[in-house]
Amino acid sequence: MAMHDVKYLIISLITIDIFMVVACVYIIRKIRLIQNIKSLEDRINIFKSLLNDADRVSGSFSEQIKTKYNIIKKLNSQLDRRIDNINVLLNRADMILSYNQKKGDQADRSAMPISIKQKEIAKLDSKGCNLEEIAEKLLIPKGEVKLILDLNKKTTGVKNQKN
């Protein structure tokens, strides 16, 4: 719902309140009029008229209260939707920040010289970490970890054969 709809709802509430005040003033004037009349029959007729008017006003008040309730319900649902939208946007922003931070970390890791990567991978491999764990901890692709581990095995195998 747009902002002009909210303004319309607020204006409706103010109009309903004004109508309620006017109805109360009307009833008070009728009661004062009754006090000035001397005849019993005239007083009874005025009371009947007053009761009829009160019945109509109470029906009107009931409708106005229902209208106010519906307006408040609409406003609450609008606020709930907006809060949900804000939460979705915040979650998206958190995910994007997290993703960008991981990308930045990956860029930092992949910018490392290969010898440092090899040493870190070899150290984690010697501790018993598997391929996925090493890739996750160092934030580098599994294929790169596998390649470096294979190269290390080949180069250490060649070194061991020479010795």
N, C-alpha and C positions, 0 to 999 in steps of 0.2 A: 504494500500500500504506500502511496506517495505521501509526501509531506502535506499536500493540500487536502488529502483525505483526513489526516489527523486534525488539521485545522477545522475541517467541517464537523468532525466528531466533537471537538471541544466547543464549537459554537452551538451545536445541538444540545450539549449538556447545559450550557449557560441559558439557552432558551427554555429548556425544561424547568430549570430552577426559577427563572423569572415567572413562568406560568404558575408554579406552586405558590410563590409569594402572593401573586395576584389573587389566587383562589382563597388563600388564608385571609387576606384583607376583606374579600367579599363576604366570607362567613362571619367575620367579626362585625362587619357593618350590619348584617342581618340580625345578629344577636342584639345589638344595640337598638335596632328598630323595634324589636319585640318588647323591650322594656318600656317604650313610650306608648304602646297600645294598651288601652284599658279593657276592651271587651275580650272575654274568654274565648269566644268563637274565633275572633280575629287572631288571637295568639295561637290557637290550635292550628289554624290554616297556615300561619307563618311558620310554625314549627314543622308542619308537614312539608311545606315548601323548602324549609331549611334542611330537613332530613333527605328530601329528594336531591337537593343540590349537593349535600354532603355525600350521598351515595354516588352521584356522578363524579364528584371530585375524587372520591376514594378510588373509583374505577380508573379515572385518569391518572392518579398517582401510581396505581398498580402498573398501568401500562408504561408510565414514565420510568418507574423503577426497573421494569423488565428491559426497557430500551437502554437505560444506563448500564445495566448488567451486561447486555449484549455488546455495548460499546467498549466497556472495560475488558470483556472477554476477547474482543478483536484486538485491542491494544496489547493485551498480554500475549496473544498468539503472535502478533507482529514482533514484539520484543523477543519472544522465544526463538522465532525464525532468525532474527538478526543475530542473536547470541550464537545460535548454531552456525550461521554463516561465518561469524567471526572466529569461532573455534575451528572450523574447517580451514579457514585461511591461515590461522596460527599454526595448525598442524602441517599444512603445506609448506609454510615458511620454515618451520623446524626441519622438515624433511629436506628441503632444498639446502638449508645451511649445513645440515649433516652431510649431505651428498657432496656439496662443494668442499667441505672440510676434508672429507675422505679423498676427493680428487686432488686437493692440494697436497695432502700427505703422500698420495701415490706419486704425484709429480715430483715431490721432494725425494722420495725413495728411488724413483727411476732416474733421477738426476745424479744419484750417487755413482761414484766410480764402480766399475764392475768388481774390482778386487775387494772393496768393502762389502758389497753385496755377497760375494762368494764367501767371505769370512763369516758374515752373519748367518748365511744359509748353512754353512758347514757346522757352525757352532750349534744352531738349533737342531740340525740333523743328528749331531753327536749326542744331544740331550734326549733324543728319541722322538722328536716331533715328526709327524707325518707331513706329506706334501701339502695338504689343505691347511694344516695349522701354521706351517711356515709361511705360506702365501698370505694367510689372514693376518699374522703378526707383523709381517714386513710390508703388507699392503702392495704386493706385487702379484702379477698373474701366476697361476699354477704352472702354466707352460714354461715360464721363465725359470721358476724354481726347479722344475724337472730337468730342464736343459743344463742349468748350472750344476745340479747334483750329478747328472750323467757325465758332464765334462770333468768334474772333480774326481769321479771314480776312474775315468779313463786316464786322467793325468796322474793320479796317485798310483794307479796300476802300472803305468809306464815308469814312474819313478822307482816303485818297488822292484820292478823287473831289472832296472839298471843297477840297483844296489845289490 
